[in-house]
Amino acid sequence: MKLRDSDLLARYMHAKDFSQARLGRYAGVSRQFIHKLVSGDTKTCSRQVGELIEEALSVLPGTLFVPEESRQTRPTVSRSKTAA
């Protein structure tokens, strides 16, 4: 999942009194990983982690994270060769 806005994540964490360590424990990731999300160094995480972070902060699904488009589900363009 892709983080919409690292500042928004930080604001929700502050409002809900979640430290990086506490949120990491809830989501099953390290404090350092949460720090990377908050600082903007990392912008993606697994669907499970994104959902757990939103659950911990009591926000509606999709508030902080959006699903990333899978490479397998992207439409492909087929190009036919033109005769010369």
mmCIF file of the N, C-alpha and C atoms, coordinates in Angstrom:
data_MODEL
# 
_entry.id   MODEL 
# 
loop_
_atom_site.group_PDB 
_atom_site.id 
_atom_site.type_symbol 
_atom_site.label_atom_id 
_atom_site.label_alt_id 
_atom_site.label_comp_id 
_atom_site.label_asym_id 
_atom_site.label_entity_id 
_atom_site.label_seq_id 
_atom_site.pdbx_PDB_ins_code 
_atom_site.Cartn_x 
_atom_site.Cartn_y 
_atom_site.Cartn_z 
_atom_site.occupancy 
_atom_site.B_iso_or_equiv 
_atom_site.pdbx_formal_charge 
_atom_site.auth_seq_id 
_atom_site.auth_comp_id 
_atom_site.auth_asym_id 
_atom_site.auth_atom_id 
_atom_site.pdbx_PDB_model_num 
ATOM 1   N N  . MET A 1 1  ? 0.855   -1.164 0.000   1.00 0.00 ? 1  MET A N  1 
ATOM 2   C CA . MET A 1 1  ? 0.000   0.000  0.000   1.00 0.00 ? 1  MET A CA 1 
ATOM 3   C C  . MET A 1 1  ? 0.898   1.223  0.000   1.00 0.00 ? 1  MET A C  1 
ATOM 4   N N  . LYS A 1 2  ? 0.385   2.303  -0.549  1.00 0.00 ? 2  LYS A N  1 
ATOM 5   C CA . LYS A 1 2  ? 1.165   3.531  -0.645  1.00 0.00 ? 2  LYS A CA 1 
ATOM 6   C C  . LYS A 1 2  ? 0.629   4.558  0.347   1.00 0.00 ? 2  LYS A C  1 
ATOM 7   N N  . LEU A 1 3  ? 1.540   5.138  1.115   1.00 0.00 ? 3  LEU A N  1 
ATOM 8   C CA . LEU A 1 3  ? 1.189   6.168  2.085   1.00 0.00 ? 3  LEU A CA 1 
ATOM 9   C C  . LEU A 1 3  ? 0.798   7.440  1.345   1.00 0.00 ? 3  LEU A C  1 
ATOM 10  N N  . ARG A 1 4  ? -0.353  7.991  1.684   1.00 0.00 ? 4  ARG A N  1 
ATOM 11  C CA . ARG A 1 4  ? -0.816  9.220  1.036   1.00 0.00 ? 4  ARG A CA 1 
ATOM 12  C C  . ARG A 1 4  ? 0.049   10.417 1.409   1.00 0.00 ? 4  ARG A C  1 
ATOM 13  N N  . ASP A 1 5  ? 0.337   10.570 2.714   1.00 0.00 ? 5  ASP A N  1 
ATOM 14  C CA . ASP A 1 5  ? 1.019   11.773 3.188   1.00 0.00 ? 5  ASP A CA 1 
ATOM 15  C C  . ASP A 1 5  ? 1.690   11.476 4.530   1.00 0.00 ? 5  ASP A C  1 
ATOM 16  N N  . SER A 1 6  ? 3.002   11.585 4.579   1.00 0.00 ? 6  SER A N  1 
ATOM 17  C CA . SER A 1 6  ? 3.723   11.278 5.819   1.00 0.00 ? 6  SER A CA 1 
ATOM 18  C C  . SER A 1 6  ? 3.375   12.263 6.933   1.00 0.00 ? 6  SER A C  1 
ATOM 19  N N  . ASP A 1 7  ? 3.118   13.524 6.583   1.00 0.00 ? 7  ASP A N  1 
ATOM 20  C CA . ASP A 1 7  ? 2.729   14.509 7.605   1.00 0.00 ? 7  ASP A CA 1 
ATOM 21  C C  . ASP A 1 7  ? 1.378   14.158 8.217   1.00 0.00 ? 7  ASP A C  1 
ATOM 22  N N  . LEU A 1 8  ? 0.470   13.663 7.398   1.00 0.00 ? 8  LEU A N  1 
ATOM 23  C CA . LEU A 1 8  ? -0.841  13.259 7.901   1.00 0.00 ? 8  LEU A CA 1 
ATOM 24  C C  . LEU A 1 8  ? -0.696  12.094 8.880   1.00 0.00 ? 8  LEU A C  1 
ATOM 25  N N  . LEU A 1 9  ? 0.154   11.136 8.555   1.00 0.00 ? 9  LEU A N  1 
ATOM 26  C CA . LEU A 1 9  ? 0.418   10.025 9.467   1.00 0.00 ? 9  LEU A CA 1 
ATOM 27  C C  . LEU A 1 9  ? 0.953   10.555 10.791  1.00 0.00 ? 9  LEU A C  1 
ATOM 28  N N  . ALA A 1 10 ? 1.904   11.466 10.738  1.00 0.00 ? 10 ALA A N  1 
ATOM 29  C CA . ALA A 1 10 ? 2.488   12.028 11.962  1.00 0.00 ? 10 ALA A CA 1 
ATOM 30  C C  . ALA A 1 10 ? 1.436   12.765 12.787  1.00 0.00 ? 10 ALA A C  1 
ATOM 31  N N  . ARG A 1 11 ? 0.550   13.493 12.125  1.00 0.00 ? 11 ARG A N  1 
ATOM 32  C CA . ARG A 1 11 ? -0.505  14.229 12.851  1.00 0.00 ? 11 ARG A CA 1 
ATOM 33  C C  . ARG A 1 11 ? -1.470  13.269 13.541  1.00 0.00 ? 11 ARG A C  1 
ATOM 34  N N  . TYR A 1 12 ? -1.868  12.204 12.866  1.00 0.00 ? 12 TYR A N  1 
ATOM 35  C CA . TYR A 1 12 ? -2.751  11.215 13.503  1.00 0.00 ? 12 TYR A CA 1 
ATOM 36  C C  . TYR A 1 12 ? -2.046  10.524 14.664  1.00 0.00 ? 12 TYR A C  1 
ATOM 37  N N  . MET A 1 13 ? -0.775  10.218 14.503  1.00 0.00 ? 13 MET A N  1 
ATOM 38  C CA . MET A 1 13 ? -0.032  9.590  15.597  1.00 0.00 ? 13 MET A CA 1 
ATOM 39  C C  . MET A 1 13 ? 0.001   10.508 16.812  1.00 0.00 ? 13 MET A C  1 
ATOM 40  N N  . HIS A 1 14 ? 0.251   11.783 16.587  1.00 0.00 ? 14 HIS A N  1 
ATOM 41  C CA . HIS A 1 14 ? 0.291   12.746 17.691  1.00 0.00 ? 14 HIS A CA 1 
ATOM 42  C C  . HIS A 1 14 ? -1.088  12.870 18.343  1.00 0.00 ? 14 HIS A C  1 
ATOM 43  N N  . ALA A 1 15 ? -2.126  12.977 17.520  1.00 0.00 ? 15 ALA A N  1 
ATOM 44  C CA . ALA A 1 15 ? -3.489  13.150 18.043  1.00 0.00 ? 15 ALA A CA 1 
ATOM 45  C C  . ALA A 1 15 ? -3.935  11.941 18.864  1.00 0.00 ? 15 ALA A C  1 
ATOM 46  N N  . LYS A 1 16 ? -3.506  10.757 18.458  1.00 0.00 ? 16 LYS A N  1 
ATOM 47  C CA . LYS A 1 16 ? -3.912  9.522  19.146  1.00 0.00 ? 16 LYS A CA 1 
ATOM 48  C C  . LYS A 1 16 ? -2.879  9.070  20.176  1.00 0.00 ? 16 LYS A C  1 
ATOM 49  N N  . ASP A 1 17 ? -1.837  9.893  20.377  1.00 0.00 ? 17 ASP A N  1 
ATOM 50  C CA . ASP A 1 17 ? -0.790  9.621  21.366  1.00 0.00 ? 17 ASP A CA 1 
ATOM 51  C C  . ASP A 1 17 ? -0.077  8.291  21.108  1.00 0.00 ? 17 ASP A C  1 
ATOM 52  N N  . PHE A 1 18 ? 0.288   8.065  19.843  1.00 0.00 ? 18 PHE A N  1 
ATOM 53  C CA . PHE A 1 18 ? 1.034   6.868  19.459  1.00 0.00 ? 18 PHE A CA 1 
ATOM 54  C C  . PHE A 1 18 ? 2.477   7.245  19.168  1.00 0.00 ? 18 PHE A C  1 
ATOM 55  N N  . SER A 1 19 ? 3.402   6.624  19.874  1.00 0.00 ? 19 SER A N  1 
ATOM 56  C CA . SER A 1 19 ? 4.817   6.776  19.543  1.00 0.00 ? 19 SER A CA 1 
ATOM 57  C C  . SER A 1 19 ? 5.114   5.874  18.345  1.00 0.00 ? 19 SER A C  1 
ATOM 58  N N  . GLN A 1 20 ? 6.267   6.082  17.739  1.00 0.00 ? 20 GLN A N  1 
ATOM 59  C CA . GLN A 1 20 ? 6.669   5.220  16.637  1.00 0.00 ? 20 GLN A CA 1 
ATOM 60  C C  . GLN A 1 20 ? 6.814   3.777  17.114  1.00 0.00 ? 20 GLN A C  1 
ATOM 61  N N  . ALA A 1 21 ? 7.356   3.604  18.309  1.00 0.00 ? 21 ALA A N  1 
ATOM 62  C CA . ALA A 1 21 ? 7.531   2.248  18.852  1.00 0.00 ? 21 ALA A CA 1 
ATOM 63  C C  . ALA A 1 21 ? 6.185   1.578  19.104  1.00 0.00 ? 21 ALA A C  1 
ATOM 64  N N  . ARG A 1 22 ? 5.259   2.312  19.682  1.00 0.00 ? 22 ARG A N  1 
ATOM 65  C CA . ARG A 1 22 ? 3.941   1.736  19.985  1.00 0.00 ? 22 ARG A CA 1 
ATOM 66  C C  . ARG A 1 22 ? 3.203   1.352  18.704  1.00 0.00 ? 22 ARG A C  1 
ATOM 67  N N  . LEU A 1 23 ? 3.239   2.237  17.709  1.00 0.00 ? 23 LEU A N  1 
ATOM 68  C CA . LEU A 1 23 ? 2.564   1.938  16.449  1.00 0.00 ? 23 LEU A CA 1 
ATOM 69  C C  . LEU A 1 23 ? 3.238   0.756  15.756  1.00 0.00 ? 23 LEU A C  1 
ATOM 70  N N  . GLY A 1 24 ? 4.558   0.701  15.823  1.00 0.00 ? 24 GLY A N  1 
ATOM 71  C CA . GLY A 1 24 ? 5.281   -0.425 15.241  1.00 0.00 ? 24 GLY A CA 1 
ATOM 72  C C  . GLY A 1 24 ? 4.892   -1.745 15.886  1.00 0.00 ? 24 GLY A C  1 
ATOM 73  N N  . ARG A 1 25 ? 4.792   -1.744 17.210  1.00 0.00 ? 25 ARG A N  1 
ATOM 74  C CA . ARG A 1 25 ? 4.379   -2.977 17.911  1.00 0.00 ? 25 ARG A CA 1 
ATOM 75  C C  . ARG A 1 25 ? 2.981   -3.397 17.462  1.00 0.00 ? 25 ARG A C  1 
ATOM 76  N N  . TYR A 1 26 ? 2.066   -2.445 17.353  1.00 0.00 ? 26 TYR A N  1 
ATOM 77  C CA . TYR A 1 26 ? 0.692   -2.756 16.955  1.00 0.00 ? 26 TYR A CA 1 
ATOM 78  C C  . TYR A 1 26 ? 0.661   -3.344 15.535  1.00 0.00 ? 26 TYR A C  1 
ATOM 79  N N  . ALA A 1 27 ? 1.442   -2.752 14.644  1.00 0.00 ? 27 ALA A N  1 
ATOM 80  C CA . ALA A 1 27 ? 1.416   -3.169 13.239  1.00 0.00 ? 27 ALA A CA 1 
ATOM 81  C C  . ALA A 1 27 ? 2.371   -4.325 12.938  1.00 0.00 ? 27 ALA A C  1 
ATOM 82  N N  . GLY A 1 28 ? 3.179   -4.718 13.926  1.00 0.00 ? 28 GLY A N  1 
ATOM 83  C CA . GLY A 1 28 ? 4.096   -5.828 13.720  1.00 0.00 ? 28 GLY A CA 1 
ATOM 84  C C  . GLY A 1 28 ? 5.338   -5.471 12.926  1.00 0.00 ? 28 GLY A C  1 
ATOM 85  N N  . VAL A 1 29 ? 5.741   -4.201 12.998  1.00 0.00 ? 29 VAL A N  1 
ATOM 86  C CA . VAL A 1 29 ? 6.955   -3.751 12.312  1.00 0.00 ? 29 VAL A CA 1 
ATOM 87  C C  . VAL A 1 29 ? 7.840   -3.016 13.320  1.00 0.00 ? 29 VAL A C  1 
ATOM 88  N N  . SER A 1 30 ? 9.033   -2.680 12.906  1.00 0.00 ? 30 SER A N  1 
ATOM 89  C CA . SER A 1 30 ? 9.965   -2.010 13.810  1.00 0.00 ? 30 SER A CA 1 
ATOM 90  C C  . SER A 1 30 ? 9.644   -0.521 13.952  1.00 0.00 ? 30 SER A C  1 
ATOM 91  N N  . ARG A 1 31 ? 10.154  0.058  15.025  1.00 0.00 ? 31 ARG A N  1 
ATOM 92  C CA . ARG A 1 31 ? 10.045  1.503  15.219  1.00 0.00 ? 31 ARG A CA 1 
ATOM 93  C C  . ARG A 1 31 ? 10.742  2.218  14.060  1.00 0.00 ? 31 ARG A C  1 
ATOM 94  N N  . GLN A 1 32 ? 11.849  1.642  13.610  1.00 0.00 ? 32 GLN A N  1 
ATOM 95  C CA . GLN A 1 32 ? 12.595  2.252  12.515  1.00 0.00 ? 32 GLN A CA 1 
ATOM 96  C C  . GLN A 1 32 ? 11.769  2.305  11.231  1.00 0.00 ? 32 GLN A C  1 
ATOM 97  N N  . PHE A 1 33 ? 10.962  1.274  10.992  1.00 0.00 ? 33 PHE A N  1 
ATOM 98  C CA . PHE A 1 33 ? 10.120  1.283  9.795   1.00 0.00 ? 33 PHE A CA 1 
ATOM 99  C C  . PHE A 1 33 ? 9.074   2.391  9.891   1.00 0.00 ? 33 PHE A C  1 
ATOM 100 N N  . ILE A 1 34 ? 8.460   2.542  11.058  1.00 0.00 ? 34 ILE A N  1 
ATOM 101 C CA . ILE A 1 34 ? 7.484   3.620  11.247  1.00 0.00 ? 34 ILE A CA 1 
ATOM 102 C C  . ILE A 1 34 ? 8.173   4.968  11.067  1.00 0.00 ? 34 ILE A C  1 
ATOM 103 N N  . HIS A 1 35 ? 9.388   5.108  11.593  1.00 0.00 ? 35 HIS A N  1 
ATOM 104 C CA . HIS A 1 35 ? 10.150  6.345  11.415  1.00 0.00 ? 35 HIS A CA 1 
ATOM 105 C C  . HIS A 1 35 ? 10.345  6.646  9.928   1.00 0.00 ? 35 HIS A C  1 
ATOM 106 N N  . LYS A 1 36 ? 10.662  5.627  9.145   1.00 0.00 ? 36 LYS A N  1 
ATOM 107 C CA . LYS A 1 36 ? 10.857  5.831  7.705   1.00 0.00 ? 36 LYS A CA 1 
ATOM 108 C C  . LYS A 1 36 ? 9.567   6.285  7.029   1.00 0.00 ? 36 LYS A C  1 
ATOM 109 N N  . LEU A 1 37 ? 8.429   5.760  7.465   1.00 0.00 ? 37 LEU A N  1 
ATOM 110 C CA . LEU A 1 37 ? 7.149   6.213  6.911   1.00 0.00 ? 37 LEU A CA 1 
ATOM 111 C C  . LEU A 1 37 ? 6.893   7.673  7.275   1.00 0.00 ? 37 LEU A C  1 
ATOM 112 N N  . VAL A 1 38 ? 7.100   8.009  8.552   1.00 0.00 ? 38 VAL A N  1 
ATOM 113 C CA . VAL A 1 38 ? 6.829   9.371  9.031   1.00 0.00 ? 38 VAL A CA 1 
ATOM 114 C C  . VAL A 1 38 ? 7.773   10.381 8.381   1.00 0.00 ? 38 VAL A C  1 
ATOM 115 N N  . SER A 1 39 ? 9.019   9.988  8.176   1.00 0.00 ? 39 SER A N  1 
ATOM 116 C CA . SER A 1 39 ? 10.006  10.908 7.598   1.00 0.00 ? 39 SER A CA 1 
ATOM 117 C C  . SER A 1 39 ? 9.896   11.005 6.080   1.00 0.00 ? 39 SER A C  1 
ATOM 118 N N  . GLY A 1 40 ? 9.154   10.088 5.469   1.00 0.00 ? 40 GLY A N  1 
ATOM 119 C CA . GLY A 1 40 ? 9.010   10.101 4.021   1.00 0.00 ? 40 GLY A CA 1 
ATOM 120 C C  . GLY A 1 40 ? 10.071  9.295  3.297   1.00 0.00 ? 40 GLY A C  1 
ATOM 121 N N  . ASP A 1 41 ? 10.987  8.666  4.052   1.00 0.00 ? 41 ASP A N  1 
ATOM 122 C CA . ASP A 1 41 ? 12.025  7.847  3.422   1.00 0.00 ? 41 ASP A CA 1 
ATOM 123 C C  . ASP A 1 41 ? 11.440  6.596  2.775   1.00 0.00 ? 41 ASP A C  1 
ATOM 124 N N  . THR A 1 42 ? 10.358  6.088  3.340   1.00 0.00 ? 42 THR A N  1 
ATOM 125 C CA . THR A 1 42 ? 9.640   4.936  2.795   1.00 0.00 ? 42 THR A CA 1 
ATOM 126 C C  . THR A 1 42 ? 8.201   5.358  2.563   1.00 0.00 ? 42 THR A C  1 
ATOM 127 N N  . LYS A 1 43 ? 7.653   4.989  1.425   1.00 0.00 ? 43 LYS A N  1 
ATOM 128 C CA . LYS A 1 43 ? 6.286   5.392  1.105   1.00 0.00 ? 43 LYS A CA 1 
ATOM 129 C C  . LYS A 1 43 ? 5.333   4.214  0.949   1.00 0.00 ? 43 LYS A C  1 
ATOM 130 N N  . THR A 1 44 ? 5.850   2.990  1.034   1.00 0.00 ? 44 THR A N  1 
ATOM 131 C CA . THR A 1 44 ? 4.993   1.826  0.815   1.00 0.00 ? 44 THR A CA 1 
ATOM 132 C C  . THR A 1 44 ? 5.150   0.805  1.938   1.00 0.00 ? 44 THR A C  1 
ATOM 133 N N  . CYS A 1 45 ? 4.118   -0.008 2.079   1.00 0.00 ? 45 CYS A N  1 
ATOM 134 C CA . CYS A 1 45 ? 4.136   -1.110 3.041   1.00 0.00 ? 45 CYS A CA 1 
ATOM 135 C C  . CYS A 1 45 ? 3.154   -2.166 2.545   1.00 0.00 ? 45 CYS A C  1 
ATOM 136 N N  . SER A 1 46 ? 3.145   -3.283 3.213   1.00 0.00 ? 46 SER A N  1 
ATOM 137 C CA . SER A 1 46 ? 2.208   -4.339 2.833   1.00 0.00 ? 46 SER A CA 1 
ATOM 138 C C  . SER A 1 46 ? 0.777   -3.907 3.161   1.00 0.00 ? 46 SER A C  1 
ATOM 139 N N  . ARG A 1 47 ? -0.168  -4.555 2.527   1.00 0.00 ? 47 ARG A N  1 
ATOM 140 C CA . ARG A 1 47 ? -1.581  -4.266 2.793   1.00 0.00 ? 47 ARG A CA 1 
ATOM 141 C C  . ARG A 1 47 ? -1.899  -4.484 4.270   1.00 0.00 ? 47 ARG A C  1 
ATOM 142 N N  . GLN A 1 48 ? -1.392  -5.568 4.837   1.00 0.00 ? 48 GLN A N  1 
ATOM 143 C CA . GLN A 1 48 ? -1.674  -5.884 6.239   1.00 0.00 ? 48 GLN A CA 1 
ATOM 144 C C  . GLN A 1 48 ? -1.150  -4.786 7.164   1.00 0.00 ? 48 GLN A C  1 
ATOM 145 N N  . VAL A 1 49 ? 0.066   -4.319 6.937   1.00 0.00 ? 49 VAL A N  1 
ATOM 146 C CA . VAL A 1 49 ? 0.644   -3.273 7.788   1.00 0.00 ? 49 VAL A CA 1 
ATOM 147 C C  . VAL A 1 49 ? -0.142  -1.977 7.640   1.00 0.00 ? 49 VAL A C  1 
ATOM 148 N N  . GLY A 1 50 ? -0.481  -1.598 6.428   1.00 0.00 ? 50 GLY A N  1 
ATOM 149 C CA . GLY A 1 50 ? -1.270  -0.382 6.215   1.00 0.00 ? 50 GLY A CA 1 
ATOM 150 C C  . GLY A 1 50 ? -2.613  -0.443 6.922   1.00 0.00 ? 50 GLY A C  1 
ATOM 151 N N  . GLU A 1 51 ? -3.270  -1.588 6.815   1.00 0.00 ? 51 GLU A N  1 
ATOM 152 C CA . GLU A 1 51 ? -4.571  -1.748 7.474   1.00 0.00 ? 51 GLU A CA 1 
ATOM 153 C C  . GLU A 1 51 ? -4.435  -1.701 8.992   1.00 0.00 ? 51 GLU A C  1 
ATOM 154 N N  . LEU A 1 52 ? -3.380  -2.306 9.528   1.00 0.00 ? 52 LEU A N  1 
ATOM 155 C CA . LEU A 1 52 ? -3.171  -2.282 10.979  1.00 0.00 ? 52 LEU A CA 1 
ATOM 156 C C  . LEU A 1 52 ? -2.851  -0.878 11.479  1.00 0.00 ? 52 LEU A C  1 
ATOM 157 N N  . ILE A 1 53 ? -2.091  -0.121 10.720  1.00 0.00 ? 53 ILE A N  1 
ATOM 158 C CA . ILE A 1 53 ? -1.789  1.259  11.114  1.00 0.00 ? 53 ILE A CA 1 
ATOM 159 C C  . ILE A 1 53 ? -3.070  2.079  11.138  1.00 0.00 ? 53 ILE A C  1 
ATOM 160 N N  . GLU A 1 54 ? -3.895  1.952  10.107  1.00 0.00 ? 54 GLU A N  1 
ATOM 161 C CA . GLU A 1 54 ? -5.163  2.691  10.088  1.00 0.00 ? 54 GLU A CA 1 
ATOM 162 C C  . GLU A 1 54 ? -6.071  2.244  11.227  1.00 0.00 ? 54 GLU A C  1 
ATOM 163 N N  . GLU A 1 55 ? -6.098  0.962  11.518  1.00 0.00 ? 55 GLU A N  1 
ATOM 164 C CA . GLU A 1 55 ? -6.901  0.441  12.625  1.00 0.00 ? 55 GLU A CA 1 
ATOM 165 C C  . GLU A 1 55 ? -6.409  1.007  13.960  1.00 0.00 ? 55 GLU A C  1 
ATOM 166 N N  . ALA A 1 56 ? -5.108  0.998  14.165  1.00 0.00 ? 56 ALA A N  1 
ATOM 167 C CA . ALA A 1 56 ? -4.538  1.499  15.423  1.00 0.00 ? 56 ALA A CA 1 
ATOM 168 C C  . ALA A 1 56 ? -4.886  2.965  15.647  1.00 0.00 ? 56 ALA A C  1 
ATOM 169 N N  . LEU A 1 57 ? -4.873  3.742  14.574  1.00 0.00 ? 57 LEU A N  1 
ATOM 170 C CA . LEU A 1 57 ? -5.119  5.178  14.685  1.00 0.00 ? 57 LEU A CA 1 
ATOM 171 C C  . LEU A 1 57 ? -6.599  5.529  14.552  1.00 0.00 ? 57 LEU A C  1 
ATOM 172 N N  . SER A 1 58 ? -7.442  4.510  14.446  1.00 0.00 ? 58 SER A N  1 
ATOM 173 C CA . SER A 1 58 ? -8.906  4.683  14.373  1.00 0.00 ? 58 SER A CA 1 
ATOM 174 C C  . SER A 1 58 ? -9.337  5.609  13.244  1.00 0.00 ? 58 SER A C  1 
ATOM 175 N N  . VAL A 1 59 ? -8.765  5.368  12.062  1.00 0.00 ? 59 VAL A N  1 
ATOM 176 C CA . VAL A 1 59 ? -9.171  6.133  10.887  1.00 0.00 ? 59 VAL A CA 1 
ATOM 177 C C  . VAL A 1 59 ? -9.841  5.190  9.898   1.00 0.00 ? 59 VAL A C  1 
ATOM 178 N N  . LEU A 1 60 ? -10.650 5.732  9.041   1.00 0.00 ? 60 LEU A N  1 
ATOM 179 C CA . LEU A 1 60 ? -11.327 4.922  8.035   1.00 0.00 ? 60 LEU A CA 1 
ATOM 180 C C  . LEU A 1 60 ? -10.321 4.315  7.067   1.00 0.00 ? 60 LEU A C  1 
ATOM 181 N N  . PRO A 1 61 ? -10.589 3.109  6.594   1.00 0.00 ? 61 PRO A N  1 
ATOM 182 C CA . PRO A 1 61 ? -9.701  2.507  5.599   1.00 0.00 ? 61 PRO A CA 1 
ATOM 183 C C  . PRO A 1 61 ? -9.550  3.432  4.395   1.00 0.00 ? 61 PRO A C  1 
ATOM 184 N N  . GLY A 1 62 ? -8.328  3.587  3.945   1.00 0.00 ? 62 GLY A N  1 
ATOM 185 C CA . GLY A 1 62 ? -8.056  4.456  2.806   1.00 0.00 ? 62 GLY A CA 1 
ATOM 186 C C  . GLY A 1 62 ? -7.704  5.878  3.191   1.00 0.00 ? 62 GLY A C  1 
ATOM 187 N N  . THR A 1 63 ? -7.779  6.204  4.481   1.00 0.00 ? 63 THR A N  1 
ATOM 188 C CA . THR A 1 63 ? -7.443  7.555  4.929   1.00 0.00 ? 63 THR A CA 1 
ATOM 189 C C  . THR A 1 63 ? -5.950  7.824  4.791   1.00 0.00 ? 63 THR A C  1 
ATOM 190 N N  . LEU A 1 64 ? -5.137  6.868  5.192   1.00 0.00 ? 64 LEU A N  1 
ATOM 191 C CA . LEU A 1 64 ? -3.685  7.057  5.177   1.00 0.00 ? 64 LEU A CA 1 
ATOM 192 C C  . LEU A 1 64 ? -2.991  6.334  4.033   1.00 0.00 ? 64 LEU A C  1 
ATOM 193 N N  . PHE A 1 65 ? -3.569  5.237  3.586   1.00 0.00 ? 65 PHE A N  1 
ATOM 194 C CA . PHE A 1 65 ? -2.929  4.411  2.560   1.00 0.00 ? 65 PHE A CA 1 
ATOM 195 C C  . PHE A 1 65 ? -3.893  4.121  1.418   1.00 0.00 ? 65 PHE A C  1 
ATOM 196 N N  . VAL A 1 66 ? -3.329  4.020  0.226   1.00 0.00 ? 66 VAL A N  1 
ATOM 197 C CA . VAL A 1 66 ? -4.097  3.585  -0.943  1.00 0.00 ? 66 VAL A CA 1 
ATOM 198 C C  . VAL A 1 66 ? -3.427  2.332  -1.504  1.00 0.00 ? 66 VAL A C  1 
ATOM 199 N N  . PRO A 1 67 ? -4.225  1.398  -1.974  1.00 0.00 ? 67 PRO A N  1 
ATOM 200 C CA . PRO A 1 67 ? -3.625  0.188  -2.554  1.00 0.00 ? 67 PRO A CA 1 
ATOM 201 C C  . PRO A 1 67 ? -2.786  0.552  -3.773  1.00 0.00 ? 67 PRO A C  1 
ATOM 202 N N  . GLU A 1 68 ? -1.660  -0.111 -3.908  1.00 0.00 ? 68 GLU A N  1 
ATOM 203 C CA . GLU A 1 68 ? -0.833  0.087  -5.094  1.00 0.00 ? 68 GLU A CA 1 
ATOM 204 C C  . GLU A 1 68 ? -1.344  -0.820 -6.189  1.00 0.00 ? 68 GLU A C  1 
ATOM 205 N N  . GLU A 1 69 ? -1.274  -0.331 -7.393  1.00 0.00 ? 69 GLU A N  1 
ATOM 206 C CA . GLU A 1 69 ? -1.701  -1.129 -8.532  1.00 0.00 ? 69 GLU A CA 1 
ATOM 207 C C  . GLU A 1 69 ? -0.684  -2.233 -8.755  1.00 0.00 ? 69 GLU A C  1 
ATOM 208 N N  . SER A 1 70 ? -1.170  -3.435 -8.815  1.00 0.00 ? 70 SER A N  1 
ATOM 209 C CA . SER A 1 70 ? -0.289  -4.574 -9.039  1.00 0.00 ? 70 SER A CA 1 
ATOM 210 C C  . SER A 1 70 ? 0.179   -4.587 -10.482 1.00 0.00 ? 70 SER A C  1 
ATOM 211 N N  . ARG A 1 71 ? 1.403   -4.968 -10.677 1.00 0.00 ? 71 ARG A N  1 
ATOM 212 C CA . ARG A 1 71 ? 1.919   -5.064 -12.044 1.00 0.00 ? 71 ARG A CA 1 
ATOM 213 C C  . ARG A 1 71 ? 1.158   -6.109 -12.844 1.00 0.00 ? 71 ARG A C  1 
ATOM 214 N N  . GLN A 1 72 ? 0.646   -7.111 -12.159 1.00 0.00 ? 72 GLN A N  1 
ATOM 215 C CA . GLN A 1 72 ? -0.065  -8.178 -12.851 1.00 0.00 ? 72 GLN A CA 1 
ATOM 216 C C  . GLN A 1 72 ? -1.454  -7.745 -13.289 1.00 0.00 ? 72 GLN A C  1 
ATOM 217 N N  . THR A 1 73 ? -2.031  -6.748 -12.625 1.00 0.00 ? 73 THR A N  1 
ATOM 218 C CA . THR A 1 73 ? -3.386  -6.350 -12.983 1.00 0.00 ? 73 THR A CA 1 
ATOM 219 C C  . THR A 1 73 ? -3.416  -5.135 -13.901 1.00 0.00 ? 73 THR A C  1 
ATOM 220 N N  . ARG A 1 74 ? -2.254  -4.574 -14.209 1.00 0.00 ? 74 ARG A N  1 
ATOM 221 C CA . ARG A 1 74 ? -2.226  -3.439 -15.117 1.00 0.00 ? 74 ARG A CA 1 
ATOM 222 C C  . ARG A 1 74 ? -2.611  -3.884 -16.514 1.00 0.00 ? 74 ARG A C  1 
ATOM 223 N N  . PRO A 1 75 ? -3.397  -3.069 -17.185 1.00 0.00 ? 75 PRO A N  1 
ATOM 224 C CA . PRO A 1 75 ? -3.714  -3.426 -18.563 1.00 0.00 ? 75 PRO A CA 1 
ATOM 225 C C  . PRO A 1 75 ? -2.449  -3.365 -19.417 1.00 0.00 ? 75 PRO A C  1 
ATOM 226 N N  . THR A 1 76 ? -2.352  -4.261 -20.336 1.00 0.00 ? 76 THR A N  1 
ATOM 227 C CA . THR A 1 76 ? -1.193  -4.262 -21.221 1.00 0.00 ? 76 THR A CA 1 
ATOM 228 C C  . THR A 1 76 ? -1.612  -3.780 -22.589 1.00 0.00 ? 76 THR A C  1 
ATOM 229 N N  . VAL A 1 77 ? -0.685  -3.183 -23.249 1.00 0.00 ? 77 VAL A N  1 
ATOM 230 C CA . VAL A 1 77 ? -0.941  -2.704 -24.602 1.00 0.00 ? 77 VAL A CA 1 
ATOM 231 C C  . VAL A 1 77 ? -0.273  -3.678 -25.547 1.00 0.00 ? 77 VAL A C  1 
ATOM 232 N N  . SER A 1 78 ? -1.058  -4.206 -26.446 1.00 0.00 ? 78 SER A N  1 
ATOM 233 C CA . SER A 1 78 ? -0.442  -5.108 -27.408 1.00 0.00 ? 78 SER A CA 1 
ATOM 234 C C  . SER A 1 78 ? -0.226  -4.326 -28.692 1.00 0.00 ? 78 SER A C  1 
ATOM 235 N N  . ARG A 1 79 ? 0.941   -4.460 -29.215 1.00 0.00 ? 79 ARG A N  1 
ATOM 236 C CA . ARG A 1 79 ? 1.296   -3.719 -30.426 1.00 0.00 ? 79 ARG A CA 1 
ATOM 237 C C  . ARG A 1 79 ? 1.516   -4.717 -31.554 1.00 0.00 ? 79 ARG A C  1 
ATOM 238 N N  . SER A 1 80 ? 0.857   -4.465 -32.606 1.00 0.00 ? 80 SER A N  1 
ATOM 239 C CA . SER A 1 80 ? 1.053   -5.354 -33.750 1.00 0.00 ? 80 SER A CA 1 
ATOM 240 C C  . SER A 1 80 ? 2.107   -4.751 -34.665 1.00 0.00 ? 80 SER A C  1 
ATOM 241 N N  . LYS A 1 81 ? 2.837   -5.620 -35.291 1.00 0.00 ? 81 LYS A N  1 
ATOM 242 C CA . LYS A 1 81 ? 3.867   -5.158 -36.216 1.00 0.00 ? 81 LYS A CA 1 
ATOM 243 C C  . LYS A 1 81 ? 3.185   -4.696 -37.492 1.00 0.00 ? 81 LYS A C  1 
ATOM 244 N N  . THR A 1 82 ? 3.673   -3.609 -38.011 1.00 0.00 ? 82 THR A N  1 
ATOM 245 C CA . THR A 1 82 ? 3.116   -3.121 -39.273 1.00 0.00 ? 82 THR A CA 1 
ATOM 246 C C  . THR A 1 82 ? 3.988   -3.612 -40.417 1.00 0.00 ? 82 THR A C  1 
ATOM 247 N N  . ALA A 1 83 ? 3.356   -3.989 -41.473 1.00 0.00 ? 83 ALA A N  1 
ATOM 248 C CA . ALA A 1 83 ? 4.097   -4.472 -42.640 1.00 0.00 ? 83 ALA A CA 1 
ATOM 249 C C  . ALA A 1 83 ? 4.747   -3.298 -43.338 1.00 0.00 ? 83 ALA A C  1 
ATOM 250 N N  . ALA A 1 84 ? 5.979   -3.484 -43.776 1.00 0.00 ? 84 ALA A N  1 
ATOM 251 C CA . ALA A 1 84 ? 6.701   -2.398 -44.436 1.00 0.00 ? 84 ALA A CA 1 
ATOM 252 C C  . ALA A 1 84 ? 6.539   -2.460 -45.922 1.00 0.00 ? 84 ALA A C  1 
# 
